[in-house]
């Protein structure tokens, strides 16, 4: 164990204690949805075309095959948003009449085994009269383009617009205008565990228990019960061990609705496990965006105006509950990033196409908008003849609190400091000399930077501003100390690999003066935990952690009252530490376990002071906080093959108080690996007919250890007053900054060729194509 964070005065917060989640997972004792036995297995028949009318479905004789007609009483998934011109579109649980993307579920086959269900599904014949699809978002906006849903004019499902009052004047007075257009290609989150669901009917209670890979068990229960028309109390949702979520397991999927409906109909157990092809084809995609920026700068390269156009391809339907507006509206609200630019105008559209629906993926829109903004800063630096570090240093926010052009309030942060740490670690002047020498040898090295802010831990005020029909944000926890002195913390958040059970135990342990190993964190079970919103958006430690601290402080107060009576001392003189209550300045103490026993078994001694037992509830709903970081990388580009090798990568991160530095490092390392995959490899590709060309891991390429260099981590701890714990979220930051830093480094390497790559992933094929187009000798 490491020492506590310097100056914290705390015993457990700041220590790199081992994660309590790991022993079961590392020894093969983890419990996953696909491990559960079921009487019936389900296989879905999916559309093989991107757009068409269902003319006939023919099933093998005696096969159990459900279609939309069987589920006529089940409501479609219809997310709601009450602002920004949002057009509500309904997604049927099984395609009804028409299909709108390759992979859309049309029918569900039920059989005794998975193999039998798959064989029957292969024999189900679906006749579809194809109609013209539209795959690209820009093509979908064109006059005369086919409409994905009749009610969405020009296929626009949501449109955000804003312009600050001073924009026109600031833009017109700019000394220099710099324009850039970037493209973020479509991705899949590719969790280690694909989606899976298991529903079992209890004949005694009439209830159904749905075990599934989800990040939001309580909301899954509410939504599924509403669609089926069943009492919510008749449905229990359990999220067991989850092999990666990354946002893909946050939204409601129609397959889970089918499973619950089937369990009730058959009065039995049913299960579905998605294969990798289904996951790549039909599980939510992400970040398919076109972004145009124009930055206005004064003669000192100070950022004075920013205009933006964002086109987000959201696929065929809107995800529930966030809606498909999450990507374009986040882009509009957060595009100015960490830079002090006061004049801003933006149009951001979500556009429907005949492709798989979009949903939040780690970082949501921010990897794309950070890439766009950081490419703009590098382009401006080149025009002014400045080092990329210098133009950033001149423009980063430095006075806090800071209210952005879009109204976001930035709490205390360290943008310039993290930039200086990262650039210092790579020693830019020394690198430039090495770069020049390498070029003389026909080797092309480049350095790239990305500075960014990560909005984290925001509650209902932020979500309410979007006008969502479902407004998440707050979290409630229940903390109980039993008569033996052990604690159970029940949380609505639902961890999926980020070590939340460990870090929450550390926070509670410090408040109560006990060891984390006497604290059990219970999550992911709607029967056992308070209603909560789950885990997403770098929120869990900030919000669930804040609620846990508030509940622990209530228990702390009650323990001190009990101790004051038993030790015959004033409550203010009682200190809780090292598992005991002690009278300050004396050796008089009593074990906390004895206090707990007295709260239950000797309550007559405390009548009038509090209720029996030791159980408290707390809710936390903060406005949010901004963590920040600078990512910097050195790459080498092979001009003959287009291959990019990442030589070094440095992260200077500031996420406030680090509750468990080891877990912090793990989150950043994993995020950076995903970001490098985003920058160089991962791309979902459709042809013009909407057929997917990357439906296996032979074509969609996640990074391996070969592509990931050693990642150097540097930390600052700017303690935020915006959160109870003084910690900030950081779960998405690694993914946000890495693509921009890598792309900037590639462009720096290609400077001798006057070649610009403004698209991710920057594959060897794209780099070679750019070199050929430039007509360079090396191409």
C-alpha positions in Angstrom: 0.0 0.0 0.0 1.2 3.5 -0.7 1.1 6.3 1.8 -2.0 8.5 2.0 -2.2 11.5 -0.4 0.2 14.1 0.9 -1.5 16.6 3.2 -4.9 14.9 3.0 -5.0 14.0 6.7 -6.9 10.9 5.7 -6.1 7.2 6.4 -7.5 5.4 3.3 -8.2 8.0 0.6 -5.0 8.3 -1.5 -3.8 4.8 -1.1 -3.4 2.3 -4.0 -5.1 -0.6 -2.2 -6.0 -3.6 -4.3 -9.4 -3.7 -5.9 -11.8 -5.9 -4.0 -13.4 -6.8 -7.4 -10.4 -8.7 -8.8 -10.0 -12.0 -6.9 -13.2 -13.5 -8.2 -12.5 -12.4 -11.7 -8.9 -13.5 -11.8 -9.7 -16.9 -10.4 -12.6 -17.6 -12.8 -15.3 -17.2 -10.2 -16.9 -14.2 -11.8 -20.6 -14.4 -12.6 -21.7 -13.3 -16.0 -25.1 -13.4 -17.7 -24.1 -16.0 -20.3 -23.1 -18.4 -17.5 -26.8 -18.8 -16.4 -28.7 -22.0 -17.5 -32.1 -21.6 -19.2 -34.9 -23.8 -20.5 -35.1 -21.9 -23.7 -32.6 -20.2 -25.9 -33.4 -17.3 -28.2 -31.8 -16.3 -31.6 -32.8 -13.2 -33.5 -33.4 -13.1 -37.2 -32.0 -9.8 -38.5 -32.4 -7.7 -41.6 -29.9 -8.4 -44.3 -30.7 -5.1 -46.1 -30.5 -1.5 -45.0 -33.9 -0.4 -46.2 -37.0 -2.2 -47.4 -40.5 -3.4 -46.8 -41.1 -6.7 -45.2 -43.3 -8.7 -47.6 -43.3 -12.2 -46.1 -41.8 -14.2 -43.2 -41.8 -18.0 -43.5 -40.7 -20.2 -40.6 -39.9 -23.9 -40.5 -42.8 -26.1 -39.5 -43.3 -26.5 -35.8 -40.7 -23.8 -35.0 -41.4 -21.2 -32.4 -40.8 -17.9 -34.1 -42.1 -14.6 -32.9 -42.7 -11.6 -35.1 -44.0 -8.1 -34.6 -47.6 -9.4 -34.9 -47.0 -11.5 -31.7 -45.8 -8.4 -29.8 -48.6 -6.1 -31.1 -49.5 -5.1 -27.5 -45.9 -4.1 -26.6 -45.1 -0.4 -27.1 -42.2 0.7 -29.3 -39.1 2.4 -27.8 -39.8 6.1 -28.2 -37.2 8.4 -26.4 -38.3 11.9 -25.7 -36.6 15.3 -25.8 -38.5 18.5 -25.4 -36.1 21.0 -27.0 -33.9 21.7 -30.0 -36.6 20.7 -32.5 -36.3 17.0 -31.6 -38.5 14.7 -33.7 -39.7 11.6 -31.8 -39.3 8.4 -33.8 -40.5 5.0 -32.6 -38.4 1.9 -32.7 -40.5 -1.3 -32.8 -39.3 -4.2 -30.6 -39.3 -6.3 -33.7 -39.3 -4.7 -37.2 -42.9 -4.0 -38.3 -43.6 -3.5 -42.0 -40.2 -2.0 -42.8 -36.6 -2.4 -41.9 -34.2 0.5 -41.5 -30.7 -0.9 -41.0 -28.7 -4.1 -41.6 -29.0 -6.1 -38.4 -32.4 -4.8 -37.2 -34.2 -7.6 -35.4 -37.2 -9.0 -37.4 -38.1 -12.2 -35.6 -37.1 -14.2 -32.5 -36.6 -17.9 -32.6 -37.1 -19.9 -29.4 -35.6 -23.4 -29.0 -34.2 -25.8 -26.4 -30.5 -25.1 -27.2 -28.5 -22.3 -28.7 -27.4 -24.4 -31.6 -31.0 -25.5 -32.4 -32.1 -21.8 -32.2 -29.4 -20.8 -34.6 -30.2 -23.5 -37.1 -33.9 -22.6 -37.1 -33.0 -18.9 -37.5 -31.0 -19.7 -40.6 -34.0 -21.5 -42.1 -36.4 -18.5 -41.5 -37.1 -16.9 -44.8 -37.7 -13.1 -44.9 -38.7 -11.6 -48.2 -37.9 -7.8 -48.3 -38.7 -5.4 -51.1 -35.6 -3.2 -51.1 -35.9 0.5 -51.2 -33.2 3.1 -51.7 -31.1 3.5 -48.6 -29.1 6.5 -47.4 -26.0 5.8 -45.5 -24.0 9.0 -45.3 -25.3 11.9 -43.1 -24.4 14.6 -45.6 -26.2 12.7 -48.4 -29.2 12.3 -46.1 -29.4 16.1 -45.8 -29.6 16.6 -49.5 -32.8 17.7 -51.2 -34.7 14.7 -52.4 -32.9 12.2 -50.2 -35.0 9.3 -49.1 -36.6 9.8 -45.6 -35.7 7.3 -42.9 -38.8 8.4 -41.0 -41.5 10.3 -42.7 -41.9 12.9 -39.9 -38.2 14.0 -40.0 -37.8 16.6 -42.7 -34.4 16.4 -44.4 -33.7 13.5 -42.0 -32.9 16.0 -39.2 -34.0 14.5 -35.9 -32.5 17.3 -33.7 -30.9 20.6 -34.4 -29.1 22.9 -31.9 -28.2 26.5 -32.8 -26.5 29.2 -30.8 -24.6 32.4 -31.4 -23.2 34.8 -28.8 -24.3 38.5 -29.3 -20.7 39.6 -30.0 -19.9 36.8 -32.5 -20.3 38.8 -35.8 -18.3 41.7 -34.6 -15.5 39.5 -33.2 -15.4 37.3 -36.3 -15.3 40.3 -38.6 -12.5 42.0 -36.6 -10.2 38.9 -36.5 -6.7 39.5 -37.8 -6.6 36.0 -39.3 -9.3 33.3 -40.0 -8.3 29.6 -39.9 -10.7 27.0 -41.2 -10.6 23.2 -40.9 -12.9 20.3 -41.7 -12.5 17.0 -39.9 -14.1 13.6 -40.1 -14.5 11.1 -37.2 -15.4 7.7 -38.6 -17.9 5.3 -37.0 -16.8 3.0 -34.2 -18.1 0.1 -32.1 -17.2 0.0 -28.4 -16.3 -3.7 -28.7 -16.6 -4.7 -25.1 -14.9 -8.0 -24.2 -18.4 -9.4 -23.3 -21.1 -8.7 -25.9 -24.7 -8.1 -24.8 -26.5 -10.9 -23.1 -29.8 -11.4 -21.3 -31.5 -14.1 -19.1 -35.1 -13.8 -18.0 -36.7 -16.3 -15.6 -40.4 -16.4 -14.5 -41.2 -17.3 -10.8 -44.5 -19.2 -10.7 -45.0 -18.5 -7.0 -44.7 -14.7 -7.1 -45.5 -14.1 -10.8 -42.3 -12.0 -11.0 -39.7 -12.0 -13.7 -35.9 -11.7 -13.0 -33.9 -10.2 -15.8 -30.2 -10.6 -15.5 -28.4 -8.7 -18.2 -25.3 -6.8 -19.2 -26.4 -3.3 -18.4 -25.0 -0.1 -16.9 -28.5 1.1 -15.8 -30.5 -1.7 -14.1 -33.1 0.5 -12.5 -34.0 2.4 -15.7 -34.0 -0.9 -17.6 -36.7 -2.1 -15.2 -38.8 1.0 -15.5 -38.6 1.1 -19.3 -39.3 -2.6 -19.9 -42.2 -2.7 -17.5 -43.7 0.4 -19.2 -43.4 -1.1 -22.7 -44.9 -4.4 -21.8 -47.5 -2.9 -19.5 -46.6 -4.9 -16.4 -46.3 -3.6 -12.8 -42.7 -2.5 -12.2 -42.7 -4.4 -8.9 -43.1 -7.6 -11.0 -39.7 -7.2 -12.6 -36.3 -7.5 -11.0 -33.2 -6.5 -12.9 -29.8 -7.7 -12.0 -26.5 -6.6 -13.5 -23.9 -9.2 -12.6 -20.2 -9.0 -13.5 -20.0 -7.0 -16.8 -17.2 -7.5 -19.2 -16.9 -3.9 -20.3 -19.6 -1.4 -20.9 -18.1 1.8 -22.4 -21.7 3.2 -22.9 -22.8 0.5 -25.3 -24.6 -1.3 -22.4 -26.2 1.9 -21.2 -29.2 2.1 -23.5 -32.4 0.0 -23.7 -32.2 -2.7 -26.3 -35.3 -4.4 -27.9 -33.9 -7.8 -27.3 -34.2 -7.5 -23.5 -37.9 -6.5 -23.9 -38.5 -9.7 -25.9 -36.8 -11.9 -23.2 -39.0 -10.5 -20.4 -42.2 -10.9 -22.6 -41.2 -14.5 -23.5 -40.5 -15.4 -19.8 -44.0 -14.2 -18.9 -45.6 -16.0 -21.8 -43.8 -19.3 -21.4 -43.7 -19.1 -17.6 -40.2 -20.4 -17.9 -36.6 -19.2 -18.4 -35.2 -17.8 -21.6 -31.7 -16.6 -22.5 -29.9 -14.8 -25.4 -26.2 -14.3 -25.9 -25.1 -12.0 -28.6 -22.2 -13.2 -30.9 -19.4 -10.9 -32.0 -20.9 -10.5 -35.5 -24.2 -9.3 -34.0 -22.4 -7.0 -31.7 -20.4 -5.3 -34.5 -23.5 -5.2 -36.8 -26.4 -4.4 -34.5 -25.1 -3.1 -31.2 -24.9 0.7 -30.8 -22.3 2.5 -32.8 -20.7 5.8 -32.1 -19.0 9.1 -33.2 -19.8 9.3 -36.9 -19.3 13.0 -37.3 -18.4 15.7 -39.8 -17.1 18.9 -38.2 -16.3 22.2 -39.8 -14.5 24.9 -37.7 -13.4 28.4 -38.4 -11.3 30.2 -35.8 -10.7 33.9 -35.7 -7.4 35.0 -34.1 -6.0 38.5 -33.4 -2.5 39.6 -34.3 -1.0 37.9 -31.2 -2.6 34.6 -32.1 -5.3 35.1 -29.4 -8.4 33.1 -30.0 -11.2 35.7 -30.5 -14.0 33.8 -32.3 -15.1 30.3 -33.1 -17.8 29.1 -35.5 -18.7 25.4 -35.9 -21.0 23.2 -37.9 -21.5 19.6 -36.6 -23.2 16.8 -38.5 -23.7 13.7 -36.5 -24.9 10.5 -38.2 -27.2 9.0 -35.5 -28.4 6.0 -37.4 -31.9 4.7 -37.9 -33.4 5.2 -34.5 -32.8 7.2 -31.3 -31.3 5.5 -28.2 -33.1 5.4 -24.9 -32.9 7.3 -22.5 -30.3 9.8 -23.5 -31.7 10.1 -27.1 -29.5 10.5 -30.1 -29.2 14.2 -29.4 -26.5 13.5 -26.9 -23.7 13.7 -29.5 -24.6 16.8 -31.5 -25.8 18.7 -28.4 -22.7 17.8 -26.4 -20.6 19.0 -29.3 -22.4 22.3 -29.4 -22.1 22.9 -25.6 -18.5 21.8 -25.1 -16.7 22.6 -28.4 -14.8 25.7 -27.1 -13.1 23.3 -24.7 -10.4 24.7 -22.4 -9.8 27.8 -24.5 -10.7 31.3 -23.5 -12.8 32.3 -26.5 -15.9 34.4 -25.9 -17.4 34.8 -29.3 -19.0 31.5 -30.5 -21.6 30.3 -33.1 -22.6 26.7 -33.7 -25.1 24.7 -35.6 -25.2 21.0 -34.6 -27.5 18.5 -36.2 -28.4 14.8 -35.6 -29.1 13.2 -38.9 -31.0 9.9 -39.5 -29.5 7.3 -41.9 -30.1 3.6 -42.7 -27.3 2.5 -40.3 -27.1 1.0 -36.9 -28.4 3.4 -34.2 -25.9 5.5 -32.2 -25.5 5.6 -28.4 -22.9 7.1 -26.1 -19.5 5.5 -26.2 -16.7 6.4 -23.8 -16.1 10.1 -24.2 -19.3 10.5 -26.3 -18.8 13.4 -28.7 -15.6 14.8 -27.0 -13.0 12.7 -28.8 -14.3 14.1 -32.1 -14.7 17.7 -31.0 -11.3 17.7 -29.2 -9.7 16.4 -32.4 -11.4 19.1 -34.4 -10.4 21.9 -32.0 -6.8 20.6 -31.5 -6.3 20.3 -35.3 -7.5 23.9 -35.6 -5.0 25.0 -33.0 -2.1 23.3 -34.8 -3.3 24.8 -38.1 -3.3 28.3 -36.6 0.1 27.7 -35.0 1.5 26.9 -38.4 0.0 30.1 -39.9 1.5 32.2 -37.1 4.8 30.4 -37.2 4.4 29.3 -33.5 5.1 26.0 -31.8 1.8 24.2 -31.0 2.6 24.4 -27.3 3.0 28.2 -27.5 -0.4 28.9 -29.2 -2.1 26.7 -26.6 -0.3 28.5 -23.7 -1.6 31.8 -25.0 -5.2 30.7 -25.2 -5.9 28.3 -22.3 -8.2 29.4 -19.5 -6.3 30.5 -16.5 -8.7 32.3 -14.1 -11.4 30.4 -12.3 -14.3 30.0 -11.9 -14.7 30.6 -15.6 -18.0 30.8 -17.5 -17.7 29.6 -21.1 -19.4 31.1 -24.1 -22.1 28.4 -23.8 -22.7 29.1 -20.1 -20.8 26.2 -18.6 -19.0 27.0 -15.3 -15.5 25.7 -15.1 -14.2 25.1 -11.5 -10.5 25.3 -10.5 -8.3 23.5 -13.0 -4.7 23.4 -14.3 -4.7 23.7 -18.1 -1.4 25.5 -18.5 0.3 23.5 -15.9 -0.6 20.1 -17.4 0.5 21.4 -20.9 3.8 22.4 -19.4 4.2 19.1 -17.7 3.6 17.1 -20.8 5.7 19.2 -23.1 8.5 19.2 -20.5 8.4 15.4 -20.3 8.9 15.2 -24.1 11.5 18.0 -24.2 10.2 19.7 -27.3 13.4 21.6 -28.2 15.4 18.4 -28.0 12.8 16.5 -30.0 12.9 19.2 -32.8 16.7 18.5 -33.2 16.1 14.8 -33.3 13.3 15.3 -35.8 15.5 17.3 -38.1 18.2 14.7 -38.0 15.7 11.9 -38.7 14.3 13.7 -41.8 17.8 13.9 -43.2 17.7 10.1 -43.0 14.3 9.9 -44.6 12.6 9.0 -41.3 9.6 11.1 -40.4 8.9 11.8 -36.7 6.2 14.0 -35.3 5.0 15.3 -32.0 1.4 16.1 -31.1 -0.5 17.7 -28.2 -4.1 17.7 -27.1 -5.3 19.8 -24.2 -8.9 19.3 -23.1 -11.4 19.5 -20.3 -13.6 16.6 -19.3 -17.0 17.6 -17.8 -17.7 15.1 -15.1 -20.0 14.3 -12.2 -22.9 16.4 -13.3 -26.4 15.9 -11.9 -29.9 16.8 -12.9 -29.2 20.5 -13.6 -27.1 19.6 -16.6 -29.4 16.9 -17.9 -32.5 19.1 -17.4 -30.9 21.8 -19.6 -31.1 19.4 -22.5 -34.9 18.9 -22.1 -34.7 15.2 -21.8 -38.0 13.2 -21.2 -35.9 11.2 -18.7 -33.7 13.4 -16.6 -31.0 11.4 -14.8 -28.4 12.9 -12.5 -28.8 12.3 -8.7 -27.7 9.3 -6.8 -29.0 7.8 -3.6 -27.2 5.4 -1.3 -28.2 3.4 1.8 -25.5 2.7 4.4 -26.2 0.2 7.2 -23.9 -0.9 10.0 -25.1 -4.2 11.4 -24.9 -5.2 15.1 -21.4 -6.8 14.5 -20.0 -3.6 13.2 -19.8 -4.5 9.5 -21.2 -2.1 6.9 -23.3 -2.5 3.8 -23.4 0.3 1.3 -26.2 -0.1 -1.2 -25.8 2.1 -4.3 -27.9 2.8 -7.4 -24.8 3.2 -9.5 -23.8 0.0 -11.3 -20.0 -0.5 -11.6 -18.7 -2.2 -14.7 -15.0 -2.6 -14.1 -13.8 0.8 -12.8 -13.2 -0.3 -9.2 -16.0 1.6 -7.7 -16.6 -0.9 -4.9 -13.1 -0.3 -3.7 -13.0 3.5 -4.0 -16.4 3.9 -2.3 -15.3 1.7 0.6 -12.2 3.9 1.0 -14.3 7.0 1.2 -16.7 5.5 3.8 -13.8 4.0 5.8 -12.2 7.4 6.3 -15.5 9.0 7.4 -16.1 6.3 10.0 -12.5 5.5 11.1 -12.7 1.8 10.0 -10.9 -0.4 7.5 -12.4 -0.8 4.0 -12.5 -4.6 4.5 -15.5 -4.2 6.8 -17.5 -2.5 4.1 -19.5 -4.4 1.5 -20.8 -2.5 -1.5 -24.0 -3.8 -3.0 -25.0 -2.8 -6.5 -26.6 -3.9 -9.7 -29.8 -5.4 -8.2 -33.1 -3.5 -8.3 -34.4 -5.5 -5.3 -31.5 -4.7 -3.1 -30.5 -1.2 -4.0 -32.1 2.3 -4.0 -33.3 3.7 -7.3 -30.3 5.1 -9.2 -29.1 6.0 -12.7 -26.2 3.6 -13.1 -22.7 4.2 -14.3 -21.8 6.5 -17.2 -20.3 9.9 -18.0 -17.5 9.8 -15.5 -20.0 10.3 -12.7 -19.9 7.4 -10.3 -17.1 8.4 -7.9 -18.2 12.0 -7.8 -22.0 11.5 -7.3 -22.3 8.1 -5.7 -19.1 8.9 -3.8 -20.6 12.2 -2.6 -23.8 10.4 -1.5 -21.8 7.8 0.3 -19.8 10.4 2.2 -23.0 12.2 3.2 -24.5 8.9 4.5 -21.3 8.0 6.3 -21.3 11.4 8.0 -24.8 10.7 9.3 -23.7 7.3 10.7 -20.6 9.1 12.1 -22.8 11.5 14.1 -24.9 8.7 15.5 -21.8 6.7 16.5 -20.4 9.7 18.3 -23.7 10.1 20.2 -23.6 6.4 21.3 -20.0 6.7 22.3 -20.6 9.9 24.3 -23.2 8.1 26.4 -21.1 4.9 26.9 -17.9 6.8 27.6 -19.5 9.6 29.6 -18.0 12.3 27.5 -19.2 15.1 25.2 -20.0 14.0 21.7 -17.7 16.7 20.3 -14.8 15.1 22.2 -15.2 11.7 20.5 -12.9 10.8 17.7 -13.5 7.8 15.4 -10.3 6.2 14.2 -8.6 2.8 13.9 -11.8 1.0 14.4 -12.6 2.6 17.8 -14.3 5.6 19.3 -11.9 7.4 21.6 -12.1 10.4 23.9 -9.7 12.9 22.4 -6.6 13.3 24.5 -7.2 10.2 26.6 -6.7 6.4 26.2 -10.4 5.8 26.9 -12.0 4.1 23.9 -14.5 1.5 22.8 -14.5 -0.6 19.6 -16.9 0.6 16.9 -18.4 -2.9 16.8 -19.5 -2.5 20.4 -21.2 0.8 19.5 -23.1 -0.9 16.7 -24.2 -3.7 19.0 -25.5 -1.1 21.6 -27.4 0.7 18.8 -29.5 -2.4 18.3 -29.4 -4.3 21.6 -29.2 -1.5 24.1 -31.4 1.0 22.5 -33.2 1.8 25.7 -30.0 3.7 26.8 -30.4 6.2 23.9 -34.2 6.8 23.7 -34.8 10.3 22.4 -31.4 10.7 20.7 -32.2 8.7 17.5 -34.1 5.7 16.1 -32.9 2.1 16.7 -30.1 0.7 14.6 -27.5 2.3 12.4 -29.0 2.9 8.9 -28.8 6.1 6.9 -29.8 7.3 3.4 -28.3 10.2 1.5 -28.8 11.7 -2.0 -26.3 13.8 -3.9 -27.1 15.9 -7.0 -24.1 18.2 -7.8 -23.8 20.7 -10.7 -20.6 19.1 -12.0 -16.9 19.6 -12.2 -14.2 19.7 -14.9 -11.2 17.5 -14.8 -8.5 18.3 -17.4 -5.4 16.8 -19.0 -2.8 17.3 -21.7 -2.0 14.3 -23.9 1.2 14.3 -25.9 2.7 11.8 -28.2 5.7 11.1 -30.5 5.1 9.0 -33.6 7.0 7.8 -36.6 5.3 7.6 -40.0 6.7 5.3 -42.7 6.2 7.2 -45.9 6.5 4.1 -48.0 3.8 2.0 -46.2 1.8 4.6 -44.3 2.3 2.7 -41.1 2.3 4.8 -37.9 4.3 3.7 -34.8 3.6 5.4 -31.5 7.0 5.8 -29.9 6.0 7.7 -26.7 2.8 8.8 -25.1 2.6 11.1 -22.1 -0.5 12.0 -20.1 -0.5 14.9 -17.6 -3.9 14.5 -15.8 -5.7 16.6 -13.1 -8.7 14.9 -11.6 -8.7 16.5 -8.2 -8.3 14.2 -5.2 -7.1 10.7 -6.3 -9.0 8.3 -4.1 -7.0 5.3 -5.3 -4.1 6.2 -7.6 -3.7 2.7 -8.9 -7.3 2.7 -10.1 -6.9 6.1 -11.6 -3.9 5.0 -13.6 -5.8 1.9 -14.8 -8.6 4.0 -16.0 -6.3 6.4 -17.9 -4.2 3.6 -19.4 -7.3 1.8 -20.7 -8.8 5.0 -22.1 -5.6 5.9 -23.9 -5.5 2.4 -25.5 -9.0 2.9 -26.8 -8.1 6.4 -28.0 -5.1 5.0 -29.9 -7.4 2.4 -31.5 -9.8 5.3 -32.5 -6.9 7.3 -34.0 -5.3 4.5 -36.0 -7.4 1.4 -36.5 -11.1 1.1 -35.6 -13.7 1.9 -38.2 -17.2 0.5 -39.0 -17.5 0.6 -42.8 -20.7 0.5 -44.8 -20.9 0.3 -48.6 -23.3 2.6 -50.5 -26.1 0.0 -50.1 -25.8 0.0 -46.3 -24.1 -3.4 -46.1 -21.5 -3.6 -43.4 -18.0 -4.5 -44.5 -16.5 -4.8 -41.0 -18.6 -7.5 -39.3 -15.7 -9.5 -37.9 -12.6 -8.7 -35.8 -10.6 -9.6 -38.9 -11.9 -6.3 -40.4 -12.7 -4.1 -37.4 -9.3 -3.9 -35.7 -9.0 -3.1 -32.0 -5.5 -2.2 -30.9 -3.3 -4.9 -29.4 -0.3 -4.6 -27.1 1.8 -4.2 -30.2 0.2 -0.9 -31.1 0.2 0.5 -27.5 3.5 2.1 -26.3 4.5 2.5 -22.7 2.3 5.3 -21.4 3.8 7.8 -19.0 1.4 9.2 -16.4 1.9 12.5 -14.6 -0.6 13.8 -12.0 -1.8 17.0 -10.5 -4.4 17.2 -7.8 -6.4 20.4 -7.9 -8.9 19.9 -5.1 -12.3 21.0 -6.3 -14.8 22.8 -4.1 -17.5 21.7 -6.6 -17.7 18.2 -5.1 -18.0 16.9 -1.6 -15.1 14.5 -2.0 -13.0 17.1 -3.8 -12.4 14.5 -6.5 -13.3 14.8 -10.2 -14.3 12.2 -12.7 -11.7 10.8 -15.2 -13.2 7.7 -16.7 -13.4 9.1 -20.3 -10.4 11.4 -20.4 -7.9 8.8 -21.8 -10.2 8.3 -24.8 -10.9 12.0 -25.3 -7.3 13.3 -25.7 -5.4 10.5 -27.4 -6.9 10.6 -30.9 -6.2 14.4 -31.2 -2.6 14.0 -29.9 -1.9 11.1 -32.3 -3.4 12.8 -35.3 -1.5 16.0 -34.6 1.7 14.0 -34.3 1.0 12.3 -37.7 0.5 15.7 -39.3 3.7 17.1 -37.8 5.6 14.1 -39.2 4.2 14.7 -42.6 5.0 18.4 -42.7 7.8 17.9 -45.3 5.2 16.5 -47.8 2.7 19.4 -47.3 0.2 16.6 -46.5 -2.7 17.0 -44.1 -4.7 14.2 -42.5 -7.9 15.4 -40.8 -9.7 12.1 -40.5 -9.7 9.3 -38.0 -8.7 6.5 -38.1 -5.6 7.7 -39.9 -5.0 4.3 -41.5 -2.0 3.4 -43.7 -4.4 3.5 -46.7 -5.5 7.1 -46.0 -1.9 8.3 -45.4 -0.7 6.7 -48.6 -3.6 8.1 -50.5 -2.8 11.6 -49.2 0.8 11.2 -50.2 -0.1 10.0 -53.6 -2.5 12.9 -54.1 0.2 15.3 -53.1 2.3 13.8 -55.8 5.3 13.4 -53.6 8.3 11.4 -54.7 8.1 9.1 -51.7 4.5 8.2 -52.7 
